[in-house]
Amino acid sequence: MRTQQRWRNDLAMAGLLAVFSLGCMLPVNSFAAAINGFYQFGDTIRLKSWKGDYLHRADNYRGVTTSDTGSGNNWIIVSASSKFKFKVTLKSSKGDGLHRPASGKPTAWGTGIGNVWTVEYIEKNQVRLKSWKDDYLYRPDTPQGVTMSTDEGKGSVWFLEVVDKEEILQAQLKEVQAKLAAEKKANQKLQAQLKDVQAKLAAEKKAKQKLQAQLKGVQAAKQKLQAQLKEVLAKLAAANKAKQALQAQLKEVQAKLAAENKAKQALQAQLKEIQAKLAAEKKAKQKLQAIVFHGQHSHVDGYAKDSTMTVVIQPSVLAGEPSDSVEGPEGRLMMTWDRNAAGVRNATSQESAAVSREGQTLIVRGGYYWLKGDLDGSKYSGQYFNPKNELCGSFTILRFKK
């Protein structure tokens, strides 16, 4: 099951606001149908084992195992055949593919026949992966790891989960933010080093000034002064050399700061691009709408005559797809009465509804009333009944067009 985009359609009809949110479950009867209908080549997926962990690309050389978490759990579906939709390769987070070697356990490899897997559909989102050697990718009853086996038991069954693109972008955003934090910490360290260098230069300057004062005060003892002067000059030369070394270090630090600033700007540009993609995807989700029928109904007892009725239906159900392909409410039924059975005037009701269609006959089952009628172009007309299947009234409603 995968949650699709959600529809929201606000209507102001007969004083009613209709808000309808829908979800879709993948209607699968083969893996080829899954690829064409919901799981697309290029999608990022996870394969969950019967033990609850996921097929994982480890950090070690060619390593493939299982793990509860980590980016190594993500695999990209790639077509391995232009003729057969169920022939696929699985590209890991490191760019190589899930590989069945000539012998031994599964590994990761760049190319070869061992990278081609045949997907065998079981039910819902359950599949088996058959290798070129006709055995299956297998999760044994061990703390961790995968192997190959001809056993078609639970160890060879994998639950295919599609990773939402927004989730991937959020992970990339988190990684960028972590890098920016590390760069900030490094900048602070460099600034502390620069401050230390500046303090040393100030100390050297102060020492030089002190030596010059001593030289001026001992001119009477020339020989002693000359010896002291020689010593002072040597210290000054060493101090100058140290100063030059510190200046070179300072220049290097400044160059690193400039490089870090450039890297920071590049990361900020990547962050802005990710945010733009997220905004575009959000905008695309908001474009989907439901199908609305609106018109009038009359009760057989006469207390509701030509009162308004609105039915909102999930598009795939109206197209004739099976009702078990929809997650959440398949439709919504809204009715008003100028006066109901209790004598209340201008009464209204709104409730979720199950929707089914056979040919031109459309049945909408609300919490109390249920409708049965025929679709004739954009018109839906028929009768409605109570929970005891007693005839309560008739209706005629037309498909609303923007």
N, C-alpha and C positions, 0 to 999 in steps of 0.2 A: 504494500500500500504506500502510496506517496501522496502527500497533500499538494494539490495544484493551486493555481491562483484563485482568489476569492472574488465573488461578484457582489457589488452593492448598487442597487438601483432605487433611487428615492423618487416616489411618485406622489403627487397631491391630487387624489381623485375622490370626490364625494367626501371631502374632509378627512381622508385616510392617508397615512404615510406608510408605504410598503417598503420594508427593508429586508433584503433577502441575501443570506450568505450560503454559499454552496462549496462542496469539496468533491474531488473525484478519486475513486479507487481504480486501479488499473484492471481492465477487463482482460484477463489472460487466459488463453487456451493453448498457447504454445509460446516458446521463447521468441520465435520470429514475430509473433504478435506483440510481445512485450517490447522488442526492439523498435518495431514500426509505430507502436502506439504510445509508449511512455518512456521506456529505457532506450535512449538514443546512443548511437556511436558517438564517442567523445564525452559521455557522461562520466562522472566520478562516482564509484560505488564502493561499498564495503561488503565482504562475504563473512557472515556470522555463522560459526559452527554450532553443533548441537550442545557444546559445553558453554556457550555464551560468549566466547572470545572470538577474535577476528583474524582472518588471514593477514599476515604482517610481513612487510619487507624490512628485515633487520638491517642495522648499520654495518654489520660485518660483511666481508667479501662474499657475494652471491647468496647471502643468507635469507632464507624464507622460513618463518615460524608462525606462531599465533601470539596475540597480545590483546589486552583489554582496550588500550588507548594508544595514541600516537599517530603521526602523519603517515607512518608506514602502513597503516590500515587502509589507506585510500588507493584504489586502482582505477585506471581509465579504460573503458571499453573501446577496443579498436577492432574494426572489421578485418578478418583474415581471409575473406573470400568474397568476390564480387557476385558469386552465384548463390552461396548459402548464407542466410542471415544468422544461422546458429553456429557458424565457424568464427571464433573470436580469438583475439589475444588480449591479455591483461597487462597494461603498462603500469609499472610501479612508480612510487614517489621518487625513485632514483633514475628513472628513465629507461630501465631495462624491463624485460618481460618475465612473467611467470613461466617456468621452463620445466619440462619433463625430460631429464637426461636418459641416456640409453640404459642406465642402471642407477640404483640408489634413490635417495629422497628428492623431492622437488627443490629446485634452486631458482636463481634469477640469471637470465642470459639475454644478450642483445638480440639475436636472431636465431632462426633455425626452425625445423619442423616441430621441435619440442615446445616451441612457444604457441603452437596452434592447439586450441581446445574446442571440443564439441560440447555445446550446452544442451543438456537433457532436462526438459521441463517436467516437474513433478506435480505441484499444485501451488496456487497463489504465487508467492514469491520464492518458492523452494526449487532449487535446481541441483543437478550434478554436473561436474566438469570431467569429461572423458578425454584422456590424452591420446596421442598418436599410437600408443602401445595398448589401447583398449582397456586400460585400468582407470580408476577414478582418484581424484584428489581427495585425501582421506584424513580425518581428524581422529587420531587414536585416543583411547582413554588414558592419557598421560597429563601431567601438569601443564605441558606446553609442547607445541610442535605439530608438524604435518608429515604425512608420508603418502605412498601410493598403494592402492588395494583394489582388487576386483570385487570386494564385498559391497553389495548395494544397500547395506544397512544404514543406520542413522549417522555413522561416521562419514559417509560419503554425501550426506545432505547438507547443503549450504543455503542460508537465507540471504537473498540478494537485497541490499539496501542502497538506495540512491542518496548520495550526499548532496544536499541543497547547495546551489552555487553561492547563495548568500552566506552560508556557513563557511565555505572555502574562502570567500573574500574577507570575512571577519577574522579567520585565522591568519590570513596574510597581513591584515591590518594590525593584529596583535603582535606579529613578528616584527613589523616595521617599527611599532612603538617601542618594543623591547630594544631594537637596535639604536633608536634615537636616545633611549635612556642610557644605554652603554656609552654612546658617543658623548653624552653630556657629562657622565662620570669621568671619562677620559680627559675631556676638556678641563674639568675642575682640577684634575691631577696635574696637568700641564701648567695650569695657572699657578698652582702651589709651587711647582718647580721653578717657574719664572721668578716668583717672589723671593725664593731662596737665593737664586742667582743674583738678584738685585741687592739683597742684603749682604752678600759676600763682596760684591763690588764696592759697596759703601764702606765696609770694614777695611778693605784694602786701601781705599782712598784716605781713610782716617789714619791708618798706619803710616802711609807715605808722608802725610802732613806732619806726623809726630817725628819721623826720622829727619825731615828737613829742619825742624826746630832744634833738634839735638845737634845737628851739624853746625848750625849758626852759633850755638852757645859754647862750643869747644874749639874755637879757632886758635886760641893761645897754644894749645898742645897740638902742633901741626902734624907731627908724625902719628900721634895717636888718632888725630882727626882723619888723616889720610887712610889709616888702617880701617877706622870706622866708616869712612866714606866709601872705601872699596866694598866693605861688607854691606853698606846701605845700597850701593849700586847693584850689587849682586841680588839683594832682596827685591830691589825695584825691578830688575830684569825678570826675576821669577814671578813677581807680582804681575808684570806686564804680560808675561807668557800665560799666566793663569787667567788674566783678564781677556786675552785673545781667545783662549779656549772657551771661556764662559760666553764670550760674544758669539763664537761659532755655535755653541750649544743653543744660545738664545735664537740665533738665526734658524737653526734646525727646528726648534720648538715653534717658531712663527710659521715656518713652512708647513709643519704638521697641522697647526691650527687652521691654516688656509685650506689644506686638503680636507680636514674634517668638516669645515664649513661647506665646502663644495659637495661632499658626500651627504651632508644634512639636507642641502637644497634638493639633491636628487631624490632622497627619501621622501621629502615633503611633496615633490611632484608626483611620486608614485602614490602617496596617500591621497592626494587630490583626485588622481585618476580612479582609484578604488572607490572613493566616495561618489564620484560621478556615475560609475557603473551601478552602484547600489541604488542611487536615485533613479536611474533609468529603469532598472528592474522593478522598483516600487511603482513607478508611473505606468509601466506596462501591465502590472497586476490590476491596477485600478481601471483599466479600459474594458474588462470583461463584464457582461451584463446578463441578466436573466430574461426569459420570455414571459410577457404579461398579457393576460386576457381580462377584459373588463366589460361589464354589461349589467343586466338586470335579472332578478328572479322574483317569483310569486309563490306564496305558500297556498296549499290547497284549502286551508281553513279561512283564507281571506285576510288574515291580520298582517300579512306582509305582501303588498302588491307593488310590482315594479320597483322593488328595492334594489340597491346596488350590490353587485358581487364582483370580486376581483380574485383571479387565480394566477399565481406566479409559479412557473415551471422551469426546472433545470433543462437546458437545451439538449443535452445528450439523451435524457429520458424521452423528451418529445420526439427525438429523431429515431426512437425505437430501440435504443441500447438497453441491456438488462438492468433492472433496478439495483442489483447488487454491485453495480459499477460505481455507485454514488456514495460518498461518505457524507454523513449529515443529512439534513432534510432534503427530500427530492422536490418538494414544492411547498406552497403556502396558500391557504384558503382564507379569504376575508369576506365577510357578509355584513350587511346592515338590514334592519327592519324598521319600517315606520312605526310599528308597534309589535312587540313580541307576545308570546302566549301568556306571560305574566302581566301584561298590560303596560310594560315599560316602553316609552316612546324613544325613537331614534337610538335603538340598541345596536351594538356592534360586536363582532367576534373576529378574532385573528388566531390562527392555529397552524402548526406545521402539518404537512400532508404527505402521504405516500402516493406516488404516481406510477401508473402502469399503462401500457398501450399495446393493443393487439389490432393491427390494421388501422382502420379509421375509428375504432372505439377507444376512448380515453377514459380511464377511471381515476378519480382523485379522492383519496380517503383522508378526511380530517379527523379531529379528535371526537367529533359527534356526528356531523353529517358526512355522507359520502356521495359523490357525483358520478353519474354514468351518462355519457353522451357521445355524439359523433363529431369528428373533425371534418368540416367542409370548407376547404380553403383556409381563410383566416377566421372562420366562425366555428365556435364550439357550443353546441346546444344539446339539451337532454333533460333528465330528471334528477332530483336528489332525494335521499332516503335517510331515515334515522338508524340507530344501531340495531333496531329490530327488523331492519329491511322493509319498513313501512314507507310507502310513498308520501313524501312531504311537500313536494312542489316541483316546478319546472324552471329552467333558466335558459338564457341566450346571451352569450358573451362573445366579444370580438377581440382579435389579437391587436394589442396596442403597438402602434408604430411611432418612433420618434420623428 
